[in-house]
Amino acid sequence: MTDSQDPLGSPQVAVIGFGEAGSTFARAGGWDGHARAFDILPARMAVMEDCGVLPCATVADAVAGAQLVLSLVTADQAVAAAEAVAPLLPEGAFFVDMNSVAPGTKQRAAAAIAAHGGRYSDVAVMAPVDPARLNVPLLIAGPDALEAMMLVRALGFAKTRVVGDNVGQASAIKLCRSVMVKGLEALTAEMVFAASEAGVLDEVLASLDASEKHVSWRERADYNLDRMLHHGRRRAAEMAESAAMLRDLGIAPLMTDNTVRRQQQLGDLGLAPPPESLEGKLAAIKERDAAK
């Protein structure tokens, strides 16, 4: 089913948390008559009505009769939401946790649901919900992930995939990826702030374009670890000078200071020459760290 199709036959759904994600999904899904929602902000009740969703004054009212509960709250409320829903979850219903939180947080939420006999699924939303709407990629994990995926698809979500039987596997994929994606964003900010202040922004960007290589992330990860294991100490010294430059320009080297630490840590392991494969490097790093 796409986000434009008739939702006839869709499961009865409760949405806990009706911010951007909840309202976007509800509008796209056309869940009129199939959905109730609760949010701690009463002002969002009008948005629920506008989306064709029945506003509820309590969590209990929202969850009553639901086959599927979508948790779309803020990260700091993910476990609290599960704890609030757990004793109210109808028999056989699924609690689908779509919040961007750590695997351990998902596991605590799952334990709260399981304590009351509920069924829990870990779902990672892998792209911005706007403009993707119901085409946003979803990764699903947990012991009942396949059945949960069928219910989610019945709501209109078009790109779903089961990635494991254990709660936390989906969120681990998302957050490990976020370490790179969000980290690159933060590094980019630190770099352009400095290059702009130094009056060399165009030259720096052109230099990066000239050195860019289109390789797979497996190759890139292996190469980057290789360089740090070979030359981490020297690179740490260079990055310490980069941090000094940033301070001179009035820019806090938040990312660069920790780059110094990571380069130094890997260089100090004494693994040059390192093993040839990425897996070999990772195993050797872990073994050497454990021996310290």
N, C-alpha and C positions, 0 to 999 in steps of 0.2 A: 504494500500500500504506500502511496506517496502522500505528501502533505496536502494534496488537493482532492484526495478521494473521500468518498462517504465513509465515515467511521463506524457504520453499522457493524455490529459484532465486536466492537472494541471492548476490552475489559473495563469494568468500573475502576476508575483511578482516583486516588487522593494525592494531591500535591501539597507537600509540606514545605513552605517557603515559596513566595510568589514574587521574586525579583525578576531580573532580566531573563534568566533561563526559563523559569516557570511560565512567565507570561508569553515568551516567544514560542515555546513548545505548544502551549494551549491554543494560541492564535493559529499556528500552522496546522495543528492537528484537527481542528474543528470538533472538539470533544463535547459539544453541547449535549447535555443530558447524560454524559458519561463521567463527568469529573466534578469533584469537590475540592476545595482548597482551604488551607489555613496559613496565616502569616501573623507574626507577632505585631506587625504594624497594621492597625485597623484601616489606615488610609488606603491600603492595597485592596480592600474589598471592592472598591469601585472598579479597579483594574480587572479583578476577577470577573465581575459581571460583564464588563466590556468584552472579555475573552470567551464568554459563554460558559463560565465555570461558576458553580454554586459557592458563594462565600460562606464560610463557617466560622462561628465565634470561638469554637474550641477544637482542639486536636481530635477529641473523641467524635465530634460531629463529622469532621472531615473524613475520618478513617472508617466510620460505620459503613459496612457493606462493601468495602473496597476489595478488589482482587489484587490490586497493585498499588503500592505507596511509593511515590517518587520523592526522595529527600533531596531538596535543592536549597539548603540553608547556607549561611556563611560558615566558613571552615571551623571557626571556634565553637559553633553550635552543632556540629555533626553528631557527636556522641550524645549530647543532650536531646537532640531530636529523636534519635533511636531509642533512648531510654523512655521518652515520653510516649512514643508510639507502641513500644513493645507490649505492654499489658493490654492494649486496645486492639491489636492487630487481629482481624478475623481469621478463623481457622483456615489454613491453606494459603493465605495471602502472602504476597512477596513484599519485602521492604527492599527497594532498589536505591542504594546509596550512590548518588551521582555527584557527590561533593569532592572537591579537589583537596584531599587530605592524605596524610602518610599511611602506608600499609598498616602500621601499628594502630593508628586511629580507626581505620576501617575494621580491624580485628576487634577492638573494644566495642565498637558499635554492633558488630555481628554477635558478640557475646551477649550483649543486652537483649537483642532480638531472640537469640537461641534460648536464653533463660526462660522465656515465656512461650517456647515452642514455635516461634516464627521462622520464616524462611528469608534469608538475607542474600543479596547479591551485590558484589563490588562492581561498580561501573565507572569507567573513566571516560570523560568527555574530551575528545582529542583535538578539538578545534573550537574557535569562537562560535557561539550559538547564533550569532547574527553576522553574516547573512545565511549561514548554512541551514538554520532551523532544523527540520527533521532529517536533513541529510548530513547532519554532523556525525562524524565517525564515533561509534561507541565500542569500547572494549569491555567485556563482561567476564567476571571470574567468580568462582564459588562452587560449592558442591551441587547447587541446583541451577547453574548458569545457563544450561541449554533451555530449560523450561522458562526461565526468566527472559531469555532472549526472544522466545516465541511471543511472550506477552508484550514485550517492548515493541516488537515488530507490528503486533496487532494495533498498537497505538499510532503507527505510521512511521516510526523510525526506520529509515531505509538502509543504513550502513552500520550493521552490528556484527560483532565477531566475538566468539568465546576464546579466551586466551589461557584459561587454566581452571583447575578445580579448587584452588586455594584462595580464600579471601585475602586480598592484598596484592595479588599478582597484577591486576589491571591498574591499580593505583601506582604500583611500583614502576610499571612501564611509563606511565604519564609523568611521574615526578623525576625519574631518571632523565627522561627526555628534557624536562623543564630545567634541570641543572645546566644543560647545554644551551637550550634556546634562550632562557631568561638570563643565563650567565653571559652569553654573547651580546645580548641587549645592553646589559650593564657595562660590559667591557667597551662596547661601541660608544656608549655615552661618555665614559671616562676618556677614551681616545679623542673623540671629536671636541670635547670641552678643551682638552690640552692643545690640540692642533689649532683650534680656532684662536685661543689666547696667544699662541706662539706665532700666529700669522702664517701658518704653513698648511692649512687644511686641504687646499686643492692638491698640493704636491703629495701629501700623505695618502689621500684617497686614490690618486693616480698610481702611486707606488703599490698600494694594496691590490688594485685592479691588475697591475702587471704581473704580480706574483701569485695570483689566484690560480689554483689547480683544481680541476673537476675530477675528484676521486671519490670512491665510496667512503662512507664513514668508518667502515672496518679498516680500510687502508689508512685513513687519516688518524684513527685512534692508535693503531700500531705504530705509525710513523712518529706521532707526537710523544708517545711513551718512550720510544727509542731515543729521541733527541734529549728528553729530560734525564733518562738514565745515563746516557753518555756524557751530557754536558750540563746537568742540572746546577752544579755549583757555579760554573762560569755564568750561566744564564741568570742565576739568582743574583749574582753581583751586578750584572747589567740591569736587571729589573729594579734593584735597589737604587741605582742611579736614575732610572725612570721615575721612581717614586719621589726622589729628591727633586727632579724637574717639576713634577706635578705640584709639589708643595710650593716651590718657588713661583709657580704660576697662580697660586692661590686656590688650587683644586685638591680636595681630599683624595688621596690615592687608595680608596676603599678596596677596589679590586686588585690593584697592583701590589699592595703590601702583602696580600695573601698569595699572589702569584710568586712572590719572592719565597714565601714559606714552602709552597708546594714544590717549586723547582729545587730548593735546597734539600727538602726531605728526600726526593727521589735521587738526587745526585749523591747524597750522603749514604745511600744504600750500598754503593760500591758494586753495582751489577753491570759494569762495562767490561767486555761487550755483553749486552743483554741477550736473552733467548730470542730466537728468530720469530716465533709466532706471538700474536696478541695474547692468546691463552697462556703461553709459556711465560711471557712477561708478567702477567697478572699473578700467576702462581708463584713466581720467584719473588715478587714484591711482597706478597702475603707471607711467604715463608720467612723472608728476611726481617720483616716487621715483627713477626711472632718471636723471632730469636733474640730480639733486643731486650 
